[in-house]
Amino acid sequence: MEDTIKSMGYRGAIIERLDRQTEKGIRKYGGTIDKSGHLKTVSESLEYLAEELTDALVYIEHGKRQVRSLVNEAASIMRKWDVATLALRAIAKSEGQEALIAQRALKDMGME
């Protein structure tokens, strides 16, 4: 079971992040959360957690907007790709040098 745990691809990244955050906390507060004493009460701890989770929500919403933008951009590119492919297929059905170029382009695109 220990091998399975250690083989998780993201485990190392999580441990590295924990180490960076721990070092950051030591520099900022003079110790780790359990030793520095900057959170004196359970109420302070929960308030600090609420603030951190609120920040996380902001990052999530920002990320969602970026993903939506990328999806919209990809959809726009795909529509243009479809139009270009239709045009190439129409040209490929004609005769002459343009037809040969269009046929070659379609073949290169794997769309013969």
DOPA-629492 format. One record per atom (N, C-alpha, C, O, CB): residue in one letter; x, y, z. Coordinates in steps of 0.001 Angstrom, whole numbers, plus 500000, padded with zeros to 6 digits. Glycine has a CB too. Layout:
% residues N
AXYZ
...
END
This chain:
% residues 112
M500824498800500000
M500000500000500000
M500865501260500000
M500516502251499359
M499064500000501210
E501971501226500703
E502857502386500750
E503388502729499359
E503531503904499023
E504024502127501711
D503684501701498542
D504143501941497166
D503070502655496356
D503374503545495562
D504525500615496482
T501807502261496557
T500703502903495843
T500603504368496231
T500421505234495375
T499376502184496132
I500723504639497520
I500645506019498004
I501770506851497414
I501538507963496939
I500701506063499541
K502991506321497440
K504148507073496953
K504165507204495434
K504861508068494899
K505424506409497415
S503408506360494730
S503410506418493267
S502391507406492705
S502325507593491490
S503139505046492704
M501601508037493560
M500630509023493070
M501399510172492419
M502273510776493040
M499710509549494235
G501063510465491164
G501801511460490402
G501798512846491013
G502774513583490875
G501251511537489040
Y500734513210491677
Y500607514566492220
Y501116514676493653
Y501169515776494203
Y499163515010492163
R501490513557494263
R501926513558495661
R503126514478495886
R503148515267496831
R502276512140496099
G504121514365495004
G505327515180495143
G505025516663495074
G505581517451495839
G506328514818494073
A504141517049494153
A503789518463494017
A503098518980495274
A503320520116495691
A502885518674492796
I502264518141495872
I501560518553497099
I502556518721498244
I502486519694498995
I500468517514497486
I503471517784498374
I504475517860499445
I505374519079499250
I505698519777500211
I505329516568499485
E505780519335497990
E506599520525497718
E505848521797498076
E506425522719498652
E507021520566496242
R504559521853497738
R503754523034498069
R503642523191499587
R503755524302500105
R502343522930497433
L503424522095500293
L503343522147501754
L504651522673502337
L504642523496503252
L503020520750502333
D505769522197501809
D507070522664502297
D507249524166502041
D507727524892502912
D508210521872501621
R506861524631500835
R506977526068500532
R506093526895501461
R506521527925501980
R506597526344499061
Q504863526441501668
Q503935527176502540
Q504439527185503980
Q504309528187504684
Q502523526553502478
T505014526064504413
T505559525991505774
T506709526980505927
T506784527700506923
T506039524551506102
E507603527017504943
E508727527959504988
E508217529406504989
E508739530257505709
E509677527725503785
K507198529667504179
K506604531008504114
K506023531392505481
K506218532512505951
K505497531066503017
G505318530464506106
G504735530718507421
G505790530962508486
G505620531820509353
G503863529561507830
I506878530207508422
I507966530396509398
I508573531785509232
I508840532472510217
I509064529303509229
R508794532203507960
R509343533555507725
R508376534633508207
R508791535624508809
R509651533762506224
K507092534437507941
K506099535466508266
K505760535505509749
K505650536582510335
K504838535235507469
Y505592534315510366
Y505090534256511745
Y506123533755512753
Y505851533715513953
Y503877533367511802
G507297533375512274
G508338532921513189
G508203531471513608
G508916531030514509
G508341533772514397
G507325530725512993
G507168529310513323
G506012528713512541
G505337529404511777
G506945529123514833
T505792527422512741
T504666526762512082
T503387527117512829
T503434527666513929
T504868525214512028
I502267526806512236
I500972527197512803
I500790526652514221
I500164527303515058
I499830526703511905
D501326525481514492
D501164524903515829
D502193525443516824
D502056525218518026
D501271523389515755
K503219526150516345
K504256526655517245
K504305528177517341
K504764528714518349
K505588526151516799
S503839528878516309
S504022530332516276
S503097531066517235
S503440532133517745
S503800530845514876
G501929530495517478
G500991531116518412
G500257532318517863
G499604533033518623
G501708531519519632
H500343532569516543
H499661533752516021
H498151533546515938
H497406534523515866
H500210534109514647
L497688532310515947
L496251532039516025
L495973531575517452
L496240530429517812
L495788530953514953
K495444532472518240
K495315532218519676
K494089531382520046
K494127530607521001
K495260533525520410
T493004531542519286
T491767530865519661
T491223530058518489
T491640530234517344
T490720531881520141
V490292529179518797
V489611528414517747
V488877529381516833
V488852529189515618
V488622527369518357
S488285530405517401
S487557531395516620
S488486532093515621
S488115532292514464
S486899532428517549
E489683532462516061
E490656533084515154
E491052532114514045
E491171532506512884
E491908533542515931
S491255530858514403
S491629529841513415
S490539529687512362
S490827529620511167
S491896528488514103
L489292529631512808
L488179529462511874
L487989530705511007
L487667530593509824
L486887529153512636
E488186531889511590
E488083533113510800
E489179533155509730
E488920533528508586
E488176534353511713
Y490392532775510103
Y491502532733509152
Y491187531738508037
Y491437532018506864
Y492826532351509866
L490643530583508399
L490261529580507400
L489187530140506464
L489263529948505251
L489751528289508092
A488198530823507014
A487140531410506190
A487722532407505193
A487301532445504037
A486086532099507075
E488685533211505630
E489326534170504727
E490081533444503611
E490007533840502448
E490286535089505511
E490804532387503968
E491556531615502973
E490608530951501972
E490894530920500775
E492429530546503667
L489487530423502455
L488522529782501558
L487847530799500648
L487528530495499499
L487468529028502364
T487632532001501161
T487070533058500330
T488042533406499202
T487637533574498052
T486752534311501180
D489322533510499541
D490336533743498504
D490322532599497488
D490443532835496286
D491748533886499138
A490177531370497964
A490141530219497065
A488958530320496107
A489086529997494926
A490065528909497868
L487808530767496609
L486636530941495747
L486902531975494646
L486470531799493506
L485419531366496586
V487603533036494987
V487947534051493988
V488812533418492895
V488579533644491708
V488690535253494649
Y489807532627493297
Y490682531969492325
Y489903530974491467
Y490156530857490268
Y491834531254493042
I488970530265492068
I488154529300491323
I487319530023490267
I487283529604489111
I487234528500492285
E486651531103490659
E485815531852489718
E486664532440488590
E486255532435487429
E485051532973490451
H487833532941488936
H488736533476487916
H489151532364486946
H489153532567485732
H489988534117488576
G489494531213487475
G489872530075486638
G488733529616485746
G488951529284484581
G490335528925487501
K487516529595486282
K486347529205485485
K486163530149484301
K485876529710483187
K485074529195486358
R486330531442484548
R486191532415483457
R487263532204482393
R486989532299481197
R486270533850484002
Q488485531916482836
Q489558531674481877
Q489269530423481048
Q489496530413479838
Q490905531533482603
V488772529374481693
V488448528141480977
V487329528395479975
V487413527952478829
V488042527024481965
R486269529115480398
R485174529440479471
R485697530206478261
R485290529939477131
R484086530266480186
S486591531148478494
S487157531930477406
S487941531038476447
S487831531180475229
S488058533037477957
L488731530119476998
L489496529197476154
L488581528270475361
L488842527988474192
L490455528370477009
V487511527798475993
V486554526923475305
V485891527683474161
V485740527144473064
V485482526388476294
N485493528932474409
N484873529745473356
N485849529995472212
N485476529942471040
N484382531085473929
E487089530264472564
E488110530486471537
E488339529215470714
E488465529279469491
E489434530946472184
A488390528071471382
A488567526797470672
A487381526520469755
A487563526041468636
A488742525639471674
A486175526817470218
A484977526609469389
A485024527499468156
A484655527067467063
A483692526894470201
S485475528734468322
S485596529649467194
S486621529129466187
S486392529178464979
S485991531054467680
I487726528641466678
I488763528078465797
I488224526852465059
I488481526675463869
I490030527699466613
M487475526010465772
M486908524816465126
M485920525194464029
M485887524550462981
M486215523923466164
R485112526234464258
R484179526682463216
R484941527160461981
R484564526845460853
R483269527813463750
K486010527918462199
K486839528388461085
K487494527207460369
K487591527195459142
K487919529373461588
W487942526215461142
W488542525003460580
W487526524282459686
W487852523843458583
W489036524058461715
D486300524173460180
D485252523504459396
D484994524236458082
D484854523601457037
D483950523414460208
V484930525565458129
V484698526352456927
V485861526175455952
V485655525999454752
V484507527842457280
A487081526224456479
A488260526061455622
A488281524676454984
A488624524527453812
A489549526291456428
T487910523669455766
T487887522297455234
T486839522170454133
T487098521557453098
T487600521276456363
L485673522737454347
L484628522711453305
L485112523398452029
L484877522917450920
L483337523396453814
A485787524523452207
A486304525250451043
A487352524415450318
A487346524340449090
A486904526608451469
L488242523796451064
L489265522947450444
L488636521780449688
L489064521439448586
L490235522419451508
R487620521174450290
R486950520051449616
R486270520506448322
R486292519793447319
R485912519405450555
A485671521689448352
A485029522215447146
A486077522485446068
A485874522146444902
A484237523508447465
I487184523088446455
I488256523372445496
I488858522070444963
I489177521965443779
I489355524242446152
A489011521076445853
A489615519795445448
A488785519096444379
A489321518304443604
A489773518872446662
K487489519376444325
K486606518752443326
K486719519430441960
K486263518891440952
K485152518799443806
S487329520614441937
S487470521320440666
S488672520753439904
S489195519691440243
S487635522857440896
E489086521468438894
E490225521014438101
E491328522059438163
E491096523212438526
E489810520742436633
G492523521635437804
G493633522569437721
G494553522502438929
G494421521646439804
G493113523962437566
Q495489523441438939
Q496525523493439975
Q495922523692441372
Q496386523091442341
Q497516524622439671
E494893524532441469
E494257524771442765
E493668523496443338
E493740523271444546
E493171525829442637
A493083522654442486
A492504521384442935
A493587520476443503
A493389519834444534
A491771520678441776
L494738520425442824
L495848519589443312
L496374520087444657
L496670519293445551
L496991519566442285
I496485521399444790
I496953521983446062
I495955521678447174
I496351521314448282
I497155523523445926
A494663521827446884
A493628521554447887
A493629520083448262
A493499519749449439
A492241521968447367
Q493772519195447282
Q493807517752447560
Q495007517406448449
Q494889516623449392
Q493871516943446234
R496160518001448136
R497366517767448933
R497170518284450363
R497556517618451323
R498592518450448277
A496574519462450500
A496325520035451827
A495395519132452637
A495637518882453818
A495718521449451701
L494330518646451996
L493405517755452702
L494120516461453128
L493896515952454226
L492181517425451803
K494973515946452252
K495718514732452580
K496642514994453776
K496712514184454700
K496537514243451353
D497352516133453752
D498243516482454859
D497488516636456170
D498033516379457243
D498990517765454545
M496242517054456078
M495398517233457270
M494745515933457706
M494061515886458728
M494323518276457003
G494963514852456910
G494332513575457224
G492855513558456904
G492089512814457516
G494532513246458669
M492452514377455947
M491031514526455620
M490791514274454142
M489993514972453516
M490530515925456004
E491452513316453596
E491364513022452156
E489946512748451731
E489695512484450555
E492238511836451797
END
